[in-house]
């Protein structure tokens, strides 16, 4: 089978891998991580965070959409994963010139957070809608809830709250968010005594990028695998994103920290109508349950607050509450 893929984010490529493993034979085209083959453009070419970061890459995105729309004539199916700002215009461009090709959208636009009008566009231009969050069928009429892929991808789940002597620090997967959070994480790490500090660096960064983005990291032990870090850790400081849900599912107590550019955050406040930022907390809120973890945003993200969240954490209570995450992420 020839498959045209659009997987722009590291998390999208994480979820793409088991799909490819399940296909007996597949020729891959489009945008994806280079470990899967030779893409039209590698995913890292579109690594952005926020509205201002996106502006310089709009021209590149438009060119890529035109090329991929033409490529759709030579494949059997199209698979779009997340990234609606790119994938919705791509779906429209493909259907405009090639209405017969089947388009599958996996990890749907978060219309429950903002831009509810996207529902009509997704259902107009996409043939199969695969939802990974249990409450999304309240918003999409054509979606099929397939369960959360993390339940298949996570290699283990903790059986009890543990004291391992290891603290994990996950400042994100995008350069801009790492540069924003990591200096604060370094201060936090310097003030925690008697613990091994594990810094999770995404595998898509090479040595030169690590030096440029992180700077001095001699106080940390480096880990390139999120699950390996969670297995070893008794607590984690986690940037907002997929890693927060991964930590909840594994059963690692954590505090979420999110620090965006002031303009990006202001724009988000105008449109996003959610009580929480973390995916586990969002799922719990839709299920009318108490939030699982602490969220620190913007000006509240500083060392004293992070240390307070760490010191006040009841790890046993967190673990017992976190076990509900898995049951709410399975197909019903």
N, C-alpha and C positions, 0 to 999 in steps of 0.2 A: 504494500500500500504506500502511496505517495501522500505525505502529510505536510501541509503548510502550517507552520506554527508561529505564533506570536507570544513569546515569553520574555518580557522585558526585565522583570525583577528577579533577584536571587531566589525569593520565595517561590516565584512562578516556576523556575527551573527545578527547584526542589520537588515540586509537585508533578512536574513533567516527567521526571526520571522513572517513577513506578509505572506510569502510563506506557512509556517506551519499553520498559522491561516486560510488560504484559502483552505487547504486540510481537508476533512471531517474526514478521518481516516488515520493515518500515524504512522508507527513504524520506529523510527529513530535509525540509526547506524552510527558509524564513529567518526569524530572529530568535536566537536561543544561545545558551552557553556553549562555548567552543568545545567542551568535553564531549558533547553529543555529536560532533561532526563539524562541517564547514558551513556556517550560517551566511546568509546574505549580509547581515550585520550582527556582531556579537551583542549579547544583552547589555554588557557594561557600557556600550556606546550611549545607552539611554538612562544611565543611573543618575537620577535627580531626586531632589527633596524640595518640595514647595514650588510656589508659583514663579518666583524670581529665577530659580535655577532652571526652570523649564523654558524660559524665553529664548535663550540662544540656540536651543535644539529644535525649535519649531520647524525651521526650514528642512533640517535633516529628516525629521519625522514625516513631513509632507512628501519628500522624495521617496522615502521608504514605503509609504502607503501606496504610492503610484506603482512602484516596482512590484510590491507584493500582490496588488490587485491583478496585475498582468500575469503573475506567476500562478494565480488561482486556476487558470485554464489548463495547467499541466499537472494538477494534483487531484487526488480522489476526495479529500476532505480538508477542511480548514479547522484548526484548533486555536482558539483565543483563550489566554489565561490572564485574568485580572486586568490591570492597567486600562481602565475604560477611556481615559483621555486619549489614548492612542488606538485602542482596539475597537471602539465604537465607530470612529471615522473610517477605520480600516474595513470593518464589516459593511458599512454603507458603500464604500468604494468598490468592494468586491461584488456585492449584490447588484450594483448599478450596471456593471459590465458583464457579470457572469451570474445571473440569477439562479442557475440550476445547481451550483456547487453547494454542498451541505456545510454549514458553519456551526460549529459547536462552541459554545461559550462556557468555560469552566472557571469557577470562582467569580461570581457575578458582581457587577457594580453594586456598591453599598448604598442603594437607594433609600435604605432605612435610616441612613445618616444625613444624606443631602441629595439634591438633584433627583427628586422622585419622578420627574418627567422622563428620565432615562429609561424607565420601564418600557414605555411605548417604543422607543428606538431599539432597545435590545430585542424585544419580541417581534419587531418588524423585520430586522435584518438577520437575526440568528434563528436557526432551525431547532437546535437542541440547547436547552438551558439547564446546566448541571449546578445545583446549589449545594454549598457546603455548610450552611448555617441553618439550624432547624426552623427559625422564625421567618426565613425569607419568602416562604410560600404565602405569607400574609400580604406580600407586596407584588410578587410575580404570579401571573395566572398560568403561565406555561412551564414554570420551573419544576424540576424533579429533584427532590432532596436525596443526595447520594451519600451522605455522611461526610464527616470531616476527614480529609486525607491524612492528617497528622496521626490519626488512630492507627493507620497502617504503616506509617513511616517511622514513628517513634519505636526504637528497638526494645525499650523496657519501660516499666512503670514502677515507681518506688512502692514498697509494701508498707512502709512505716516512716514516720518522721525520724531523721537521723542527725547525729552530731558527728560530722566527718572532719571538722577542722579546716574546711575549704570554703572560700567565698568566691563566687563567680561574678565577673563584671562583663556585661554585654552592652557596649555603647552604640550598637547599631551596625548596619551594613552599608550605609551611604556615607560618603566622605564628609559631607556637611554636618550630618547629625553626630558623627564621631568627634569631629573637631569641636563641636559645641558641648558635648557631654563628657568626653574623656578627661579634660582637665579637672572637672569636678569629681569624677570617679577617682582620679589619682589622689586628690586630697582626702577623700573618704578612706581609701585603702591605707594611706599613711597613718590614719588615726585608729585603725583597727589592729590591735595587737594580738599576737599568738595564733594567727590564722594564716594559712596559705592563700595567696591572692591569685586567682586564675583569670587571665584576660582572654576572652574569646575574640579571635580575629577571623573574619570570614575568609574562606578558602580562595575567593576570587582575587584577593589582594596579593601582589608579589612583594618581594623584599623591599624594593625601592619605594613602592607605595606605602608600605608599613612604616618605613622611616619617615616619609613625608607627612603622613596623616597623624600618626600617634606620637612621634617624637620619642622621648625617653621612656622606655618601658622596662627598665632593669629591675624594678620592684615586683614585677609580675612574672608568673609562669605562664607561658603561652599555650593556648589550645586552639586548634583550627576546626573543632567539631563541637557544635552546640550540645548534642546529646551526651557526648563524652564529658563535657563540663558539668552538665546537670547531674549525671550519674555520680560524680565525685563530690558535689557541692551540698552544703547544708542550707545555703541561702544565696540569693542572686540579686544583683542590681541590674535591671533590664530596661533597655530603651523600648518605647512603644513599638508594637509591631507583632509579627507572627511569633517571635520568641516568647512573648508574654503568655500566649495560649499554650505553647509548648511546655513552658515551665509549669503552668497550671495542670496540664495533663500528666506530666511526669510526677508532679507532687513536690516541687521545689519551692519553698517559701520565697517570695520576692517582693520588691517594690518597683513600680513602674516610674520611669522618669521620662518626661517629654519636654524638649526645649527647642522650639522652632524660631525662625526669624520673626521679628515682631510683626512685620507686614503679613506674612503667611498666617500667623496665628490670629491676627485681627480678621482677616478674610474668612478663616475657618469659623470663627465665632459668629459671623454674620449668617452663616448658612447651615452649619452642622447643629442639629437639634438632638443631642444625646447627653445623657447624664455622665457617661464614662468614656474613656479613651481605650482602655484595654479590652481585648476581645472576650476574655473570660467574664469580665464584669458586665459587658454588654449582653452576653448570652444570659447571665444570671438575672439581669434586669428584665429582659423579655420574659423570663420564667418567673418573675416577681419574687426573686430571692435576694438576700442581702449580698452586697459586693464581696468579692473574694479577697482583694488585695488593695493596698494603698496606691493612689495615683498622685504624683507630684508633677505639676505643670508650670512651665515658664519661670516666673520669678520665684516660685516655691522650690525650684530645683537648685539647692545649694547643700553643702556638706552637712551642716547641722541637721537639716530636715531629713536627709537620707540616713544619717546615723541614728536619729531618733526612731525612724521607721524600722530600722534594723534591730535596735535594742529593745523595742516594744513588741516585736513579733512573737506571738504565741505559735510556735512551729507546729505543735500537735493540733491545735484548733484549725490552723490553716490547712494542714494535711487532710483532716477529716472533711472540711468544707470543699477542698479541691477535688476529692473523689467524685463529687457530683458533676464535675465538668465532663468527665468521660461519658456518663449516662446521657447527658444533654447533647453530646456531639455525635451519637450513633443514629443511624437511620431508624425511623419508627414505622 
